[in-house]
Amino acid sequence: MEINLDTKYINRCFELAQKGLGSVSPNPLVGCVIERDGIVLSEGFHEIYGGPHAEPNAIANATVSLEGATLYCNLEPCCHTNKQTPPCVKTIIENKIKRVVISNLDPNPNVSGNGVKILRDAGIEVDVGILEEVGKELNEAFFKFIQTNKPFVHIKLAQTLDGKIATSTGDSKWISNDSARKKVHEWRLKYDAVLIGRNTLSKDDPTLNIRMGINSKGKVPFRIVLGSIDKMNFSYKLFSDEWSHRTIVVTTLDSYRLATNSQLEQIEKNKITIIFADKQNGSFNLDDILLQLSKLKITSILVEGGKSVITSFINQKQYDKISFFICPKIIGNGISYYENDDLTLMKDAITFSETRVENIDNQVVIHAYSNKGNVCLQD
Ligand SMILES: NC(=O)c1ccc[n+]([C@@H]2O[C@H](COP(=O)([O-])OP(=O)(O)OC[C@H]3O[C@@H](n4cnc5c(N)ncnc54)[C@H](OP(=O)(O)O)[C@@H]3O)[C@@H](O)[C@H]2O)c1
């Protein structure tokens, strides 16, 4: 019976945590429920980066004494002493909470388990690991970033039944239907940045913002374009809309030197950020780019194509997760999402782990993790 209640309230924590989508990164999504004798006394979640954590929010929302209550939280309460707000464990102890139930330990190896220890030392019963895998998936980007200091990379692509992401002329509007595209807009709320290549920029002139009826909370993700800056047209939306200061171009120094005065003026005027990267065998070193992006506090990236971009992330093994939207259309000759002339034997095929299949309005979506494993399961 107790296990079922633990599961129920931790699931509620996950629901509450997601209310922080789009406003808490680079912090994790955390929800908190406080219950006594089967009655929920209070709830809270981490609402905004820099704001109070979920536990003090839930405690502050309570209108009755919390003595003897159980506090549910999807992430281990913090025990830091180097911030302006008091550590959550102190607030929990002061409020005479009797039991704490947690889904995941803090993934930071330097502090993991310390919050639990302080609570136990204070005589509080602590249970850890309830719906642990669900909690890890919810905060998978945070887990990876805190453990590696590199952004979590999720590739998404929409393909036809014959494996194409665009027709032979480069037209790709639209392969997937509204329901699938709405899902991608939801993800844009979740990710710090969206990344495309220069050809997708010129073919699609995308805005890469959050629409389709989703409350963006005023957020526009960073919009990253890979390619030669001297070949970019600055009338594209990413460079000229009101969010151009959220656009980052990753290019080479050589290409920057070839840019015209007019292009340089546009970069300056529209506050576009430039990141320089070297090319090896015609391709950027993505590992280096991810490190540079992490310094801009970008903890997660949704890679939205096209073929060259996706191929390089796969070949350089610089992705964590991939979602294939397989749509019931065929178009014959067209652009595939992956090219590799060297791969000639099935035994060398790229495989994935932890595959999950979903049906979104008659489109099959396969979510999978890179075969280095779900980063969240490595700890
Ligand atoms: N169905 C879908 O899900 C989907 C999604 C996105 C795009 N698309 C379609 O895909 C097509 C575009 O694909 P594409 O392969 O032609 O182009 P792309 O990947 O969008 O862009 C290719 C260009 O980006 C730069 N680039 C990409 N990866 C790089 C790397 N690792 N290192 C250095 N530079 C890199 C290069 O620019 P420079 O040449 O300037 O160096 C390269 O020529 C379009 O038709 C678009 O509509 C479909």
The ligand as a Gaussian input file, in Angstrom:
#p B3LYP/6-31G(d) Opt

LIG

0 1
 N       12.467000      16.410000     -42.616000
 C       13.235000      16.952000     -41.707000
 O       13.173000      16.602000     -40.504000
 C       14.196000      18.035000     -42.112000
 C       14.793000      18.821000     -41.121000
 C       15.700000      19.777000     -41.499000
 C       16.018000      19.964000     -42.826000
 N       15.412000      19.209000     -43.768000
 C       15.748000      19.407000     -45.183000
 O       17.101000      19.016000     -45.329000
 C       17.648000      19.742000     -46.428000
 C       18.992000      20.307000     -46.013000
 O       19.894000      19.267000     -45.733000
 P       21.401000      19.405000     -46.224000
 O       22.144000      18.191000     -45.860000
 O       21.380000      19.815000     -47.638000
 O       21.910000      20.665000     -45.422000
 P       22.107000      21.078000     -43.895000
 O       22.597000      19.924000     -43.105000
 O       20.911000      21.799000     -43.455000
 O       23.252000      22.153000     -44.095000
 C       24.450000      21.775000     -44.669000
 C       25.440000      22.872000     -44.510000
 O       25.592000      23.212000     -43.131000
 C       26.977000      23.304000     -42.809000
 N       27.311000      22.148000     -41.992000
 C       26.486000      21.159000     -41.588000
 N       27.131000      20.275000     -40.814000
 C       28.402000      20.717000     -40.741000
 C       29.560000      20.236000     -40.095000
 N       29.542000      19.125000     -39.346000
 N       30.705000      20.907000     -40.257000
 C       30.740000      22.038000     -40.990000
 N       29.668000      22.559000     -41.618000
 C       28.518000      21.904000     -41.492000
 C       27.701000      23.347000     -44.128000
 O       27.631000      24.695000     -44.541000
 P       28.706000      25.359000     -45.530000
 O       28.500000      24.736000     -46.831000
 O       28.349000      26.787000     -45.471000
 O       30.062000      25.092000     -44.939000
 C       26.815000      22.468000     -44.992000
 O       26.951000      22.705000     -46.354000
 C       16.656000      20.826000     -46.778000
 O       15.994000      20.436000     -47.955000
 C       15.701000      20.839000     -45.615000
 O       14.398000      21.222000     -46.008000
 C       14.510000      18.259000     -43.447000

